[in-house]
Amino acid sequence: MPNLRGPGLTAARCDPLGAVGDLLAFMRDNEVLIEIILFFLAFADSIVVASAFVPPSVIFVAVGALEGAAGGPLMPLVVAGALGAFVGDLTSLAIGHCFRNDLRKVWPLRDHPRLLARARAFFWHWGIYAVIFSKLSGPFRPIVPLIAGASRMSWPVFMAASALSSVIWSVLLLVPAYLGFQAMM
């Protein structure tokens, strides 16, 4: 039987958890980059296309646990995660504003019309609260800021809601694991 994975590819490389493990090992070996990596993971998770390829929740919990076990600082991790999520939300808001008339036609949203419709209904029903709640729900996290932009939500109102939700999201992912593992050590 032929090797369908191609030359040089192993099961570990095709396993997304293997990639997470590799990233965590890289972060452990390059501690000075932890905050920068968390920033970009949170940023990517707030962008529609990139969020499909980035599992930041698992990585944030793992980093919180590892830093707690090592006695490392917590606040820089929370700030990096919150800032990355906030900047990602602002980017998605701007993209939604630019493509407001074409969101249904843009990939990957054109392939998921039901998700877009559900997110739009969620946004119209909850308004500013949708921005806050969407950060805590996986599928809507990158889409609600797009819809907010397409709906021409006020930038200051969106920024306030996004800043609050980004801090809450970062704290909820990092702090429990950090404190839990710090208590065990």
Backbone as CSV, one residue per row, in Angstrom:
resi,resn,N_x,N_y,N_z,CA_x,CA_y,CA_z,C_x,C_y,C_z
1,MET,0.853,-1.188,0.000,0.000,0.000,0.000,0.891,1.242,0.000
2,PRO,0.585,2.262,-0.815,1.427,3.451,-0.880,1.289,4.311,0.373
3,ASN,2.316,5.112,0.637,2.314,6.038,1.763,1.513,7.265,1.354
4,LEU,0.299,7.429,1.893,-0.591,8.514,1.498,-0.212,9.850,2.097
5,ARG,0.611,9.826,3.103,0.994,11.069,3.752,2.152,11.743,3.052
6,GLY,2.775,11.064,2.170,3.902,11.654,1.456,5.202,11.398,2.204
7,PRO,6.311,11.663,1.542,7.598,11.404,2.155,7.863,12.353,3.315
8,GLY,8.354,11.796,4.396,8.793,12.614,5.519,7.692,13.012,6.483
9,LEU,6.429,12.773,6.139,5.361,13.136,7.063,5.085,11.974,8.009
10,THR,4.902,12.304,9.259,4.600,11.275,10.246,3.244,11.558,10.860
11,ALA,2.739,10.607,11.609,1.446,10.788,12.269,1.498,11.974,13.228
12,ALA,2.620,12.189,13.875,2.732,13.296,14.836,2.576,14.645,14.136
13,ARG,3.085,14.765,12.927,2.961,16.039,12.203,1.539,16.294,11.748
14,CYS,0.761,15.261,11.507,-0.612,15.417,11.058,-1.569,15.594,12.228
15,ASP,-1.119,15.332,13.426,-1.934,15.420,14.623,-1.930,16.850,15.147
16,PRO,-3.108,17.532,15.200,-3.120,18.913,15.685,-2.642,19.037,17.121
17,LEU,-2.887,18.032,17.961,-2.386,18.096,19.329,-0.873,18.003,19.359
18,GLY,-0.302,17.309,18.377,1.153,17.281,18.263,1.692,18.668,17.972
19,ALA,0.993,19.414,17.133,1.404,20.788,16.823,1.305,21.668,18.066
20,VAL,0.263,21.466,18.874,0.119,22.221,20.121,1.275,21.883,21.053
21,GLY,1.594,20.611,21.157,2.725,20.191,21.988,4.032,20.791,21.506
22,ASP,4.211,20.815,20.201,5.422,21.417,19.640,5.490,22.909,19.956
23,LEU,4.350,23.597,19.845,4.323,25.026,20.156,4.612,25.266,21.636
24,LEU,4.032,24.446,22.502,4.294,24.592,23.938,5.760,24.324,24.258
25,ALA,6.354,23.340,23.605,7.781,23.068,23.812,8.619,24.249,23.326
26,PHE,8.241,24.823,22.192,8.952,25.999,21.680,8.836,27.160,22.664
27,MET,7.646,27.364,23.200,7.440,28.452,24.160,8.250,28.217,25.439
28,ARG,8.332,26.958,25.875,9.119,26.633,27.062,10.594,26.934,26.822
29,ASP,11.070,26.620,25.623,12.484,26.833,25.299,12.802,28.288,24.979
30,ASN,11.788,29.089,24.703,11.966,30.502,24.332,11.039,31.365,25.176
31,GLU,11.257,31.354,26.472,10.357,32.028,27.410,10.157,33.516,27.115
32,VAL,11.143,34.156,26.537,11.017,35.595,26.256,9.955,35.870,25.188
33,LEU,9.559,34.847,24.451,8.574,35.021,23.378,7.151,34.662,23.792
34,ILE,6.958,34.204,25.030,5.643,33.703,25.437,4.554,34.756,25.239
35,GLU,4.775,35.966,25.707,3.746,36.994,25.600,3.468,37.358,24.141
36,ILE,4.503,37.407,23.328,4.327,37.731,21.902,3.518,36.637,21.218
37,ILE,3.821,35.384,21.527,3.081,34.268,20.931,1.637,34.283,21.387
38,LEU,1.387,34.528,22.678,0.008,34.601,23.172,-0.755,35.737,22.488
39,PHE,-0.097,36.878,22.310,-0.720,38.004,21.615,-1.187,37.567,20.221
40,PHE,-0.298,36.943,19.455,-0.645,36.573,18.082,-1.662,35.433,18.024
41,LEU,-1.637,34.524,18.985,-2.660,33.469,19.024,-4.038,34.070,19.290
42,ALA,-4.115,34.993,20.252,-5.388,35.646,20.556,-5.851,36.501,19.377
43,PHE,-4.911,37.184,18.735,-5.231,37.982,17.549,-5.814,37.082,16.457
44,ALA,-5.134,35.980,16.163,-5.573,35.074,15.100,-6.937,34.470,15.413
45,ASP,-7.209,34.217,16.686,-8.483,33.623,17.063,-9.647,34.583,16.824
46,SER,-9.377,35.858,16.683,-10.420,36.852,16.454,-10.633,37.156,14.978
47,ILE,-9.879,36.517,14.109,-9.990,36.727,12.663,-10.662,35.492,12.054
48,VAL,-11.655,35.686,11.219,-12.477,34.578,10.723,-11.663,33.439,10.128
49,VAL,-10.832,33.680,9.172,-10.106,32.603,8.510,-9.079,31.976,9.455
50,ALA,-8.322,32.797,10.132,-7.256,32.293,10.998,-7.797,31.512,12.180
51,SER,-8.977,31.874,12.676,-9.514,31.210,13.867,-9.780,29.725,13.634
52,ALA,-9.956,29.328,12.378,-10.181,27.922,12.077,-8.928,27.080,12.279
53,PHE,-7.773,27.710,12.269,-6.512,26.978,12.361,-5.798,27.143,13.692
54,VAL,-6.337,27.964,14.580,-5.651,28.295,15.827,-6.475,27.809,17.020
55,PRO,-5.925,26.933,17.859,-6.643,26.497,19.065,-6.122,27.211,20.318
56,PRO,-6.376,28.518,20.456,-5.742,29.239,21.559,-6.227,28.827,22.939
57,SER,-7.461,28.364,23.058,-7.974,28.027,24.382,-7.113,26.959,25.047
58,VAL,-6.813,25.905,24.324,-5.987,24.827,24.860,-4.596,25.349,25.212
59,ILE,-4.048,26.155,24.333,-2.696,26.678,24.554,-2.677,27.650,25.732
60,PHE,-3.681,28.511,25.840,-3.734,29.460,26.955,-3.818,28.725,28.290
61,VAL,-4.669,27.717,28.376,-4.795,26.946,29.617,-3.471,26.258,29.944
62,ALA,-2.846,25.667,28.932,-1.566,24.987,29.157,-0.485,25.967,29.596
63,VAL,-0.414,27.125,28.953,0.595,28.125,29.335,0.329,28.633,30.745
64,GLY,-0.941,28.871,31.070,-1.275,29.287,32.430,-0.831,28.258,33.452
65,ALA,-1.070,26.982,33.153,-0.663,25.913,34.063,0.854,25.838,34.195
66,LEU,1.552,25.904,33.070,3.018,25.812,33.101,3.647,26.996,33.831
67,GLU,3.122,28.189,33.576,3.652,29.368,34.264,3.336,29.325,35.756
68,GLY,2.150,28.829,36.107,1.797,28.690,37.519,2.693,27.694,38.215
69,ALA,2.960,26.563,37.560,3.836,25.548,38.147,5.257,26.057,38.291
70,ALA,5.683,26.899,37.361,7.054,27.422,37.397,7.166,28.674,38.271
71,GLY,6.032,29.206,38.721,6.072,30.420,39.530,6.342,31.674,38.712
72,GLY,6.059,31.607,37.408,6.280,32.755,36.532,5.213,33.812,36.725
73,PRO,5.408,34.979,36.117,4.445,36.076,36.279,3.150,35.819,35.490
74,LEU,2.033,36.179,36.086,0.727,35.982,35.468,0.272,37.197,34.664
75,MET,0.457,38.378,35.212,-0.108,39.593,34.606,0.359,39.820,33.161
76,PRO,1.628,39.643,32.822,2.017,39.841,31.414,1.303,38.881,30.459
77,LEU,0.998,37.676,30.920,0.279,36.715,30.079,-1.148,37.193,29.823
78,VAL,-1.820,37.647,30.890,-3.200,38.127,30.769,-3.252,39.341,29.850
79,VAL,-2.322,40.265,30.037,-2.300,41.480,29.214,-2.041,41.134,27.747
80,ALA,-1.084,40.253,27.484,-0.772,39.871,26.100,-1.970,39.222,25.431
81,GLY,-2.637,38.310,26.138,-3.816,37.657,25.574,-4.950,38.630,25.322
82,ALA,-5.206,39.504,26.281,-6.295,40.476,26.132,-6.010,41.456,24.997
83,LEU,-4.773,41.945,24.918,-4.427,42.880,23.840,-4.532,42.223,22.470
84,GLY,-4.073,40.996,22.354,-4.173,40.295,21.074,-5.614,40.100,20.651
85,ALA,-6.475,39.717,21.598,-7.896,39.535,21.288,-8.537,40.868,20.905
86,PHE,-8.180,41.926,21.611,-8.737,43.253,21.337,-8.328,43.750,19.952
87,VAL,-7.059,43.645,19.615,-6.583,44.090,18.303,-7.195,43.227,17.196
88,GLY,-7.338,41.932,17.450,-7.999,41.060,16.481,-9.450,41.447,16.266
89,ASP,-10.147,41.783,17.352,-11.533,42.238,17.226,-11.631,43.524,16.408
90,LEU,-10.716,44.455,16.670,-10.729,45.715,15.906,-10.463,45.455,14.429
91,THR,-9.576,44.515,14.149,-9.291,44.157,12.755,-10.527,43.563,12.103
92,SER,-11.208,42.667,12.817,-12.434,42.066,12.276,-13.524,43.110,12.090
93,LEU,-13.625,44.061,13.022,-14.593,45.148,12.889,-14.311,45.938,11.612
94,ALA,-13.051,46.261,11.372,-12.668,47.018,10.167,-12.953,46.213,8.901
95,ILE,-12.677,44.925,8.923,-12.963,44.073,7.762,-14.464,44.042,7.504
96,GLY,-15.252,43.891,8.578,-16.710,43.908,8.429,-17.214,45.218,7.874
97,HIS,-16.597,46.304,8.297,-16.987,47.621,7.786,-16.687,47.724,6.282
98,CYS,-15.521,47.227,5.883,-15.124,47.296,4.465,-15.975,46.394,3.568
99,PHE,-16.348,45.225,4.079,-17.085,44.246,3.268,-18.556,44.161,3.662
100,ARG,-19.106,45.216,4.247,-20.454,45.157,4.823,-21.509,44.692,3.833
101,ASN,-21.364,45.032,2.583,-22.370,44.621,1.599,-22.082,43.256,0.985
102,ASP,-20.908,42.726,1.245,-20.493,41.486,0.588,-20.161,40.347,1.549
103,LEU,-20.517,40.452,2.819,-20.139,39.411,3.774,-20.617,38.033,3.343
104,ARG,-21.816,37.959,2.777,-22.349,36.656,2.345,-21.595,36.078,1.154
105,LYS,-20.871,36.916,0.455,-20.160,36.465,-0.745,-18.698,36.126,-0.480
106,VAL,-18.179,36.514,0.694,-16.760,36.363,0.995,-16.497,35.007,1.630
107,TRP,-15.448,34.323,1.143,-15.030,33.076,1.750,-14.416,33.388,3.098
108,PRO,-14.631,32.635,4.111,-15.339,31.355,4.226,-16.809,31.503,4.590
109,LEU,-17.293,32.727,4.738,-18.677,32.928,5.172,-19.686,32.465,4.132
110,ARG,-19.337,32.543,2.858,-20.287,32.112,1.828,-20.553,30.608,1.916
111,ASP,-19.627,29.855,2.507,-19.799,28.413,2.663,-20.580,28.050,3.930
112,HIS,-20.835,29.040,4.783,-21.538,28.791,6.049,-22.642,29.828,6.273
113,PRO,-23.629,29.865,5.383,-24.671,30.894,5.493,-25.498,30.777,6.777
114,ARG,-25.701,29.550,7.270,-26.494,29.388,8.505,-25.753,29.973,9.704
115,LEU,-24.450,29.749,9.772,-23.666,30.306,10.876,-23.689,31.829,10.826
116,LEU,-23.547,32.382,9.635,-23.598,33.833,9.474,-24.970,34.372,9.877
117,ALA,-26.026,33.700,9.476,-27.389,34.134,9.822,-27.613,34.051,11.334
118,ARG,-27.137,32.971,11.949,-27.292,32.832,13.408,-26.507,33.912,14.139
119,ALA,-25.303,34.193,13.686,-24.478,35.231,14.320,-25.113,36.605,14.138
120,ARG,-25.662,36.861,12.966,-26.326,38.145,12.708,-27.548,38.301,13.620
121,ALA,-28.356,37.239,13.760,-29.526,37.291,14.640,-29.095,37.486,16.095
122,PHE,-28.026,36.814,16.486,-27.478,36.960,17.834,-27.051,38.404,18.071
123,PHE,-26.372,38.986,17.106,-25.921,40.372,17.242,-27.106,41.330,17.315
124,TRP,-28.087,41.171,16.435,-29.226,42.093,16.419,-30.063,41.952,17.684
125,HIS,-30.127,40.763,18.238,-30.915,40.560,19.458,-30.204,41.150,20.686
126,TRP,-28.898,40.941,20.794,-28.175,41.315,22.008,-27.382,42.612,21.891
127,GLY,-27.105,43.086,20.699,-26.383,44.348,20.525,-25.002,44.332,21.151
128,ILE,-24.716,45.312,21.989,-23.393,45.425,22.605,-23.044,44.180,23.426
129,TYR,-24.059,43.572,24.035,-23.808,42.367,24.826,-23.364,41.198,23.949
130,ALA,-23.761,41.198,22.697,-23.322,40.145,21.774,-21.814,40.180,21.594
131,VAL,-21.258,41.387,21.575,-19.797,41.524,21.445,-19.114,40.895,22.661
132,ILE,-19.674,41.130,23.833,-19.092,40.578,25.060,-19.282,39.064,25.108
133,PHE,-20.513,38.596,24.878,-20.800,37.165,24.976,-20.113,36.352,23.874
134,SER,-19.962,36.934,22.693,-19.369,36.181,21.576,-17.913,35.808,21.855
135,LYS,-17.224,36.611,22.630,-15.832,36.298,22.956,-15.751,34.992,23.748
136,LEU,-16.826,34.672,24.449,-16.838,33.472,25.282,-17.450,32.271,24.574
137,SER,-17.893,32.446,23.329,-18.456,31.328,22.569,-17.618,31.116,21.318
138,GLY,-17.125,29.935,21.143,-16.211,29.636,20.048,-16.645,30.062,18.661
139,PRO,-17.776,29.568,18.142,-18.105,29.840,16.746,-18.381,31.310,16.439
140,PHE,-18.951,32.045,17.379,-19.289,33.439,17.122,-18.135,34.397,17.381
141,ARG,-17.089,33.931,18.055,-15.989,34.813,18.464,-15.458,35.679,17.323
142,PRO,-15.109,35.122,16.173,-14.576,35.983,15.105,-15.650,36.610,14.215
143,ILE,-16.891,36.094,14.269,-17.910,36.553,13.331,-18.658,37.782,13.829
144,VAL,-18.959,37.842,15.125,-19.732,38.969,15.651,-19.023,40.304,15.406
145,PRO,-17.702,40.410,15.593,-17.058,41.686,15.256,-17.216,42.071,13.771
146,LEU,-17.199,41.076,12.889,-17.449,41.353,11.467,-18.842,41.941,11.268
147,ILE,-19.820,41.322,11.907,-21.197,41.781,11.768,-21.360,43.159,12.401
148,ALA,-20.681,43.385,13.523,-20.726,44.707,14.153,-20.176,45.767,13.198
149,GLY,-19.097,45.435,12.507,-18.537,46.365,11.524,-19.473,46.585,10.355
150,ALA,-20.055,45.496,9.859,-20.988,45.608,8.735,-22.227,46.390,9.132
151,SER,-22.598,46.340,10.399,-23.776,47.060,10.900,-23.446,48.488,11.313
152,ARG,-22.184,48.848,11.128,-21.712,50.195,11.470,-21.888,50.536,12.947
153,MET,-21.594,49.561,13.780,-21.627,49.815,15.218,-20.598,50.891,15.538
154,SER,-20.917,51.732,16.465,-20.020,52.812,16.877,-18.681,52.233,17.349
155,TRP,-17.583,52.788,16.843,-16.255,52.298,17.234,-16.015,52.408,18.735
156,PRO,-16.321,53.541,19.372,-16.083,53.624,20.821,-16.900,52.603,21.620
157,VAL,-18.153,52.384,21.230,-18.990,51.398,21.926,-18.406,50.009,21.727
158,PHE,-18.040,49.690,20.478,-17.449,48.381,20.202,-16.145,48.208,20.970
159,MET,-15.318,49.232,20.977,-14.019,49.132,21.659,-14.201,48.881,23.151
160,ALA,-15.168,49.527,23.773,-15.418,49.310,25.198,-15.856,47.867,25.454
161,ALA,-16.793,47.380,24.644,-17.282,46.014,24.817,-16.183,44.993,24.524
162,SER,-15.418,45.233,23.479,-14.345,44.311,23.119,-13.238,44.301,24.165
163,ALA,-12.874,45.464,24.682,-11.835,45.523,25.708,-12.259,44.726,26.939
164,LEU,-13.486,44.924,27.364,-13.993,44.198,28.530,-14.011,42.696,28.271
165,SER,-14.563,42.288,27.137,-14.664,40.856,26.844,-13.290,40.224,26.622
166,SER,-12.349,40.962,26.069,-11.005,40.426,25.846,-10.289,40.177,27.165
167,VAL,-10.462,41.074,28.116,-9.854,40.868,29.435,-10.508,39.677,30.135
168,ILE,-11.841,39.614,30.100,-12.544,38.494,30.735,-12.099,37.175,30.118
169,TRP,-12.030,37.105,28.798,-11.630,35.890,28.079,-10.223,35.464,28.486
170,SER,-9.293,36.403,28.482,-7.909,36.093,28.831,-7.798,35.618,30.276
171,VAL,-8.492,36.289,31.169,-8.475,35.902,32.589,-9.070,34.505,32.770
172,LEU,-10.210,34.240,32.129,-10.862,32.938,32.293,-10.020,31.787,31.768
173,LEU,-9.225,32.024,30.748,-8.391,30.954,30.207,-7.092,30.759,30.989
174,LEU,-6.503,31.833,31.445,-5.175,31.741,32.065,-5.193,31.581,33.587
175,VAL,-6.005,32.339,34.262,-5.911,32.423,35.727,-6.255,31.117,36.448
176,PRO,-7.355,30.423,36.118,-7.650,29.193,36.866,-6.527,28.145,36.771
177,ALA,-5.999,27.945,35.571,-4.913,26.967,35.416,-3.659,27.434,36.146
178,TYR,-3.371,28.720,36.046,-2.200,29.290,36.719,-2.295,29.082,38.231
179,LEU,-3.409,29.509,38.822,-3.571,29.394,40.263,-3.670,27.943,40.720
180,GLY,-4.332,27.112,39.922,-4.438,25.698,40.258,-3.101,25.006,40.322
181,PHE,-2.275,25.223,39.324,-0.962,24.585,39.322,-0.001,25.237,40.310
182,GLN,-0.174,26.529,40.559,0.664,27.186,41.555,0.349,26.630,42.948
183,ALA,-0.914,26.361,43.209,-1.310,25.803,44.501,-0.771,24.384,44.678
184,MET,-0.678,23.632,43.590,-0.177,22.250,43.689,1.333,22.216,43.919
185,MET,2.013,23.267,43.515,3.474,23.272,43.664,3.794,23.799,45.035
